[in-house]
Amino acid sequence: MFDEIEKITSISNPKIKFIRSLLLRKNRSNTGFFLAEGERTCREALQHGWMPKYIIFNMEKDKFLSVEDLFSQFNKNDGILLNVTQKILSKITKRDNPQTILGVFEQRENFLEDIIQDKSIAWLALERIRDPGNLGTIIRTCNGTGIKSLILIGNCCDPYSPEAVRASMGAIFSIKIVNIGIDNFLSWAKEKKNKIVVTSLKSKKNYTECNWGKKPIIVMGNEQSGVSQEIENSADEMIKIPMLGTSDSLNLSVSTGVFLYEFLRKST
C-alpha cells in the first residue's frame, strides 16, 4: 500500500498550495472543497458516505497500522494519499501541534426539497449566525438531538470553515445544510404550516412553557441582534431562557442546546 502514497516535503508543491488555499472562504466557495482535521472526523466522513479527494497525513510506519483500514477505504474510492512533513501539516492547519490526519472533501449542496421528508423531530433554522465555533457546536448538537438538517438564513458564516468543521466533531457529515434567503425561508415555512417557534429576549414566555407542536420550525437569531423583525412577525410562538444573574442571555450554541433538549424531553 505504501507504493500508492505520494510523499511531499515542499510547501510549494501544487497539491499543498491547493489544500492551503482552502483556508479562505472564497477558495472553498470557488472550488467546492473543504478541510476536515483528525482521524475521528475522517472516520465519521467514511461512515456517512463521504469520500475525500485527498488524505494528508504525517506519521511513522509503526503508527500506520491503526489507520490502514481507513486509508484503504479512501484509496479504493480514488482518494489520493499524501504523506507530508510535520511542518507542512502545521502550515495547512495553522496549528503548532496539528492532528496527524487531514482530509479534503467536496461540499454537498442541499435544497429545501431535500429536507422535506427527513425524519427529524424538528427543523432548526439559524438566522445570520456569525461565529463558526458556535455554528460547528450547534451542528454537533443537532446530531445529538436527532435533527437531520439545518437551515441557514441570510448571510451566515461558512459551515465548511476549518473552525466550524472542527467544532462539529465530525457531525458536519451527518447533517444536511441548506443556505437560503429570508424571503424563500418565510415562503417555505408558510407553505409547510408547521408551528414556527422563535427565540427572542423580547418574549415574556419561558421555554419550559412552550407548546411546541409536531415537528416545529425552531428559529435562532444572530449572536448580537437576535432574529430579524420579519422572523419575529412570522412566529407562532416566541420563547426565551430566563436569566437569574446580570447577563441578559446565554451563548447562542448553549441556548440552542437548551431549547433542543427541552423540546426533545417534551416530545418523547
N, C-alpha and C positions, 0 to 999 in steps of 0.2 A: 504493500500500500504506500510505502514511502516514496516509491517511484512516481506516484501521482501527485506529489506535493511540490509546489514551487517555493523555493527558498529565496527570500528577498532581504537584502541588507542595506539597500539605499532608500532614503526618504524621498528621493526624486524619481523613483520608479513610477511609471504612468498609472499602474493599478493603485498604488498607495496615494498618489495625488488625487485620483478619483474618490477614493474612500475618505480621505481627509476633507474633501470638498463638501461631503455630506453633513459636516458640522454646521453649515449655513442653511437656513431655511430656503432661500431662493434656489440653491442647488438641489435640495431634496424635492422641491416643487418641480423644478425643470426636468430632473431625471426620473422621479418617481421611486427613488430608493431611500432607505434609511438604515441607521446603525442600531444594533442591539448587542449589549455587552453582557458577557457571563455565560457559563455553561448551563446554569439553570434556565436562563432566559432562552437560550438556543434550544434546549430540550422542550420547553413549552411551545416554541415555534413548531418543532417537529410534530409534537403531539396534536397540534391543531392544523396540520397540513401545510404549513408554510415552509418553503424550501429556499435556501439562500443563494444569492449569486456568488458570494464569497464567504469563506470562513477564514478568519485571520487568527493565528494563534502563536504563542511563544511558550514552548515547554520542552523539557528534556525527553529523550526517548523512553526513559523509565517511567515517566508520568503519562505517557501516551496511551497506555493500555486502558486506563479508566474512561477514556473518551473515544476509543476506537470504534465502538458501535455507533456513536453519534456521527463521527466523521464518515463512516462507511455509508450510512443512510444518506447523508448530504451528497457524498461523492456519486452515489448511484443515480441521483437526480440532477446530475450535471453541475453541482456546486463546485467551485474552484477553491482548493485548499492552499492557503498561503502561510508558510512558516516565516515569521518575521522576528526581528530583534526586539528586545525589551524597549529600546529607545524608540523604535518605530511605533510600537503599541502605545507607549506613553504619549507620543506626538498625536496619534489618532484620537485617543480618548481625552487628552489634556489632563491626565492624571498621573501623578508620580508613581502610584502603586496600582496599576490597572489590573483587572481580571485577565486571565491568560487566554480567553477566547472571545472573539468578537465576530458577529455575523452581519452581513449586508443583505437586507431583504427588500423585496418590492412592495410598495404600498398597495393597499386594496381600496378602491373607491366604491363606496356604498351609497345607495339612494333610499328614499323613504319607502319605496315599494319593496325594497329588500328586507325591511324590518317589520312590515305589517303583520306577517304571520309568525313572528318569533314567539317563543314560549316563555317570555319574560313575565314576571308577576306585575311589572310596571314598566313604563318608559321614563327615562331620565333625560332631561334637556338642560344644558348649561348655556347661559347667555353671556357672551363677551368675556369669558374667563381668560385671564391674562397670565397666570403663573403656571409654568409647565410642571412644576413639582406637585402643585395642587391637582392638576389635571391627571397626572400619572397615578397619584394616590386614589383619586376618585375612580379611575378605570379599574384599579385593583379592588376597590370596594364594590363596584358593580359586579365583578366576578364573584366576590364573596357572598353577595346577596341574591345571586341568580338573575341579575339584569344582563340581558344578552346584547343590548345595543345602547348606544349613546348618541344623542343629537347635540351638535354644537351649533348654536345660533349666532349669526353675525360674525364679527371679527374676533375670533378666538386665537389663542396660542396654538402652536403646532403639536398635535398629539404624537407625531413621529420625531419630535426633537429628542436628542440623547437624554435630556433631563426627564422628560415625560416618560419615555420608554423605561428608563432606569427605575423611576418611582413606581411604575406599574408592576414591576417584578414579574414580567412575562405575561401579565393579563392582557396586554395590548393585542396579543394574538388570539384571544378568545372573544373579543367584543367587536361588534360591527359599529363603526363610527361613521356618522352621516354629518356632513357640513351643509348648512342651509341658511338662507336669508330669513329675516324675521317675517316678511310677508308670506313666504311659502310655508313657513312653520305654522303660522296662525291659520292659514287656509287648510292645511293638513289636519291640525288639531280640531278645527271646527267640523271638518268632514268626518273625523273619527267619532266625535260625540262622546269620547271618554272624558271623565272628570279632569279638569286642569287644576292642579294644586300648586300654588306659587308660594315660595318662601319670601317673607318680607318683614323687616323691622317695624313697618307701619301697622302690622296686624295686631289685633288685640287677642287673637286666639292662639293658645299654646298648641304645640304639635301633638301633644297627647290627647287633645280634644278633637282632632281631625277625623272627619268621616271620609275616608279615602276613596271608597267606591271600588269597583272592579277594574283592575288594570289602569290606574290613573296615569296621567302625564304629569310628572313632577318636574317643576322648573326651578332651577337655582340661578342666581344672578352673579354679576361681576363682583369681584372681591371688595372693591371700594364703594361702588354706587348701587349695588344690588340689581334687580331686574328693571327693565325699561317700563315706561308708562304704558306702552302698548301691551306688554305682557301682563302687567297688573290689571289692565282693563279686560283682559281675556279670562281672568281667573274665576273659577267656580268657588274656590276656597283659598284664603291666604292664611298662612300659619307662621309661627316664629318659635324660637327656643328662648325660654325665659332666662334672664341673666341676673344672678344674685349679687355679683360684685360690681366693680366700677367699669368693667369692659362692657361695650354695648353689643358685642357679637363674638362668635367663635370663628376660628379659621374656616374657610369655605369647605375644605376637604373633611374637616371634623364635623361640621354641620351636616354635610351631605350624608356622612355615615350615620349620624344620629337619626336623621329623617328616614333613611332607607331601612335601618334596622327596626325602627318603630313601626313602619309600615309592614315589614316582614313579620314582626311579632303579632300584629293585629290580623294579618291575613292568613296565618297558619294555625 
